[in-house]
Structure formats: structure tokens, C-alpha cells
Amino acid sequence: MPSSVIMTSSPKGPRPSMIRRFLETLELIKFSHSVFALPFALTAMLVAARGVPELWTLGWIIWCLVSARTAAMAFNRWADWDYDAFNPRTKRRSQLGTRGMTLLLCLLALAAFVLGCSQLNYLCLVLCPVACLLVLGYSLTKRFTSYSHAVLGLALASAPMGAWAATTGNLSSLLPWMLATAVWYWVFGFDLIYATQDIEFDRQARLHSFPARYGVKASLRLARVLHFFTWLILLAFGWMAGLSLPYWIAMLLVLICLIAEHVLCRSSDLKRINAAFFEMNALVGLVLIIGVALSLYWPNWTRIFPEAPMNPLFTTISSEHSQT
């Protein structure tokens, strides 16, 4: 920790109850932020299976998503403990647990993730180390690159790829790669918005972030470009997947959510930035998964675009899934 950061001791309070400690642990790792990766992973799963796969696959996909994200956030808290303790925005985190607890939670979650991958298929088990490297490695990148936000996007982009691999046993279709790219751009963009809150602290602590290096205006401008391409890729994904009218209605709502996010983040008000970050992006994921689910339930409900060419790169591997 650079000496330029002003340090103060964290206040000690009464020992909390077991239930309160559990709830505080969930808050410490921002468990509620699981809503960001989960809808995109479930979207990949539903499109790959052209519906809901068997309960075994569904259950282990959710298990892996929750355990991987828990490991990532716990490791992030462990790695950034000293920084978080003295950042005015995050200093309360040090009151919600101990650094040793976050490391233990990370190790337990990693073990759970490896177990889940082993219960799905061989490809998931082979890709497990790559996923672990992505979700854990992000936490260290802010120490040496201003593009740590892009690395976070890659980490969350692994969720739809993993869900597709878990459902089909392969990644030969272009569809999961398109969805992963959309997630990458989307997360990269909204993390740029979120990071604008910490510009002064990042500069003082000599941490590398895009807003700290290039400023708020450049960060918000890049976020707008990234989110525009996110939306375009989601449009292409829906066409290639042959989704029907509910998906295109969802895409209109997603566009509205993204525009609202950027309108809100123009203000320096912390509450409005948090609303832009959490509420709007949570709505993006919710609207997407509902649109996909309804499209698959009513596959022929007023198609407004012709189906994509039946190229093996664009089609799902439903026949292979039915044999597993």
C-alpha cells in the first residue's frame, strides 16, 4: 500500500450473530451481483438445448456459476484488502469479515467449482483451470494495467461459454462465442462507469484504472461505444439463433436500459451511478433471459427476420445433447 494513502484503524464492534455474519459475508462478496453473469449463462444453456436441459445439467451449471463467482469475489477481497480498507467507498468491507475468512471462502468455492465441472463433462473439466485463471487473475490486473476492466469482461464472458460447453459438450458453434463477446463488451463498459467513482483513490494509491489514467469523459465515451456494440452483437445472436418476436421486443427494452444507464451516469451523484451500474444492468440480464425463454417457448411466434443459414457454425448441437 503506497504511503500516500491515509490510513485509519477500522472500528471494532460487538461480535455479530451467526445469521448476521452469514448475511455480512454475502454482502462482502457482493453475492447480489451474481445477477450479471447468470442470465447470460442461462441464455447460452437455453439456446444450446433449445429449451431446458435435464435437471442434472441445469443444477450443476448453476452450482458452477455461483461457486466460480464466489471464489472470484472472495479472492478479490483478499487481494485488495488493504486498498478496500482505506478507500472511502469500500472501507466498510473490512468490518464485514476478516482477510483470512475471504481466503478460506475462496478455496472452498474453488473446490466446489472443480467438483461441479467434474460432474458435467470432460470439456468442462479440461477448461476448468482456464476459467479459474480468468476469474481469479482479474483481481491482480489493476496493479499493472489500465485495462483491468477488459479482463473482468473476459472473466464474466466465460460464463456463457461454460454453460454452452456444459450443455452440448463442445464449443464448435459460433453462437456461444458471439454471446461471450457481447458479455465481454457489456461488462467492460459498465465496469468503466463503476470505476469512475474511485478515480481520486486509484490515483492516490497508484492503482491503474482506465478512468484514473484517461479521465471520466473518455471512460464514459468508451463505455457508450462498447454498449452499442454489445447491442449489435445481441441482435446478430438472436438472428443466428433463429429467435422469434419476444427476443426482438427484449432487444428494444435492452436498448432502453442501456440508454438509461448512460443518462444516469452523467451525474456525479454516487446514488445515480450505483443505480446505473446495478439496477439498469440487472434489468438488461433479466429482460434478455425472459426474451430468450419466450422465444424458445413460442418459436414460430411472428418471426420478423428470416432464419439464419443452416450453417453448422451457427446451429446448436441439439442432436448430440439428446444423446448425452
Order of alpha helices (4+ residues) and beta strands (2+ residues): alpha-alpha-alpha-alpha-alpha-alpha-alpha-alpha-alpha-alpha-alpha-alpha-alpha-alpha-alpha
